Amino acid sequence: MGNHFPPREAVERLRREYPIGARVELVSMDDPYNRKLKPGDQGTVILVDDAGTVFVTWDCGSGLGVVYGVDRIKKL
């Protein structure tokens, strides 16, 4: 099992682009557990962890994180 974390520079870039409190919109999510979120849903960033996952409190009530290199969001 290898280290699948993105480079530190990529995580720092994400933290600058998506600071806590930033409003975002979901572009796409590849998550088999996603039952609520759909493209266009909006939410507020609460954390970017060391793995580059952007945690969002979605307006629809979901708490799913946005996985680095897999899912896509855009800043509003």
C-alpha positions in Angstrom: 0.0 0.0 0.0 1.6 3.2 -1.2 1.3 6.8 -0.2 -1.5 8.3 -2.2 -1.3 11.8 -0.7 -0.9 14.6 -3.2 2.3 16.7 -3.0 2.4 19.2 -0.1 2.5 22.1 -2.7 -0.8 20.8 -4.2 -2.5 20.7 -0.8 -1.3 24.2 0.1 -2.6 25.4 -3.3 -6.0 23.9 -2.5 -6.0 25.5 0.9 -5.4 28.9 -0.7 -8.0 28.3 -3.4 -10.6 27.0 -1.1 -10.2 28.7 2.3 -12.5 27.9 5.2 -15.8 29.7 4.6 -15.4 29.7 0.8 -18.6 29.0 -1.2 -18.3 26.2 -3.8 -20.4 24.4 -6.4 -20.2 20.7 -7.2 -19.1 20.0 -10.8 -18.8 16.2 -10.5 -18.4 13.5 -7.9 -17.4 9.9 -8.4 -18.6 8.4 -5.1 -20.8 5.2 -4.8 -22.1 6.4 -1.4 -23.4 9.7 -2.7 -27.1 9.7 -2.5 -27.8 13.4 -2.1 -25.3 15.5 -4.1 -25.7 16.4 -7.7 -23.8 18.8 -10.0 -24.8 22.4 -9.2 -25.2 21.8 -5.5 -23.6 24.4 -3.3 -21.9 24.5 0.0 -19.3 26.0 2.4 -15.8 24.8 2.8 -15.0 23.8 6.4 -11.5 22.1 6.0 -8.9 20.9 3.5 -7.0 18.0 5.1 -3.5 16.7 4.4 -4.8 14.3 1.8 -6.2 17.2 -0.2 -9.8 16.3 0.6 -12.0 19.5 0.7 -14.6 19.0 3.3 -17.8 20.9 2.6 -21.0 21.5 4.5 -23.4 21.2 1.6 -26.6 23.2 1.6 -28.6 20.0 0.9 -27.4 18.5 4.2 -24.6 16.2 2.9 -21.2 16.2 4.5 -19.3 14.3 1.8 -15.7 15.5 1.1 -14.4 16.3 -2.3 -11.6 13.9 -3.1 -8.4 15.3 -4.6 -7.9 14.2 -8.2 -11.3 12.5 -8.4 -14.2 14.9 -7.7 -14.5 18.5 -9.0 -15.8 21.7 -7.5 -15.6 25.3 -8.4 -15.4 28.4 -6.2 -18.3 30.8 -6.4 
